[in-house]
Amino acid sequence: MQNFDRLRDYLKAGGSRVVALSFTDLDRLVDGLPPPALEREQWWANDNERPEAQCRAWRAAGYRAHADRERRLVTFTRCPDFHEGVDFHEGN
């Protein structure tokens, strides 16, 4: 089972404005990416209305994700309006 809390903690600990991770690195970090992560662009959506567990993880750390499935790379970019402790749905 995936552990997206590890992704959240990794992003928070780094504090960089931009973090790029290969699918292989992410797979190791979360104990296995599910097949839809490799197959569906929607899996990487930054959806505020109905976020999935993976989206909640990167958003809780203050990031948005952009996946390049062809290059097997995900770029996480810090949200400029992120404030620690503010609810995920408020203004992001």
Order of alpha helices (4+ residues) and beta strands (2+ residues): alpha-beta-alpha-alpha-alpha-beta-beta
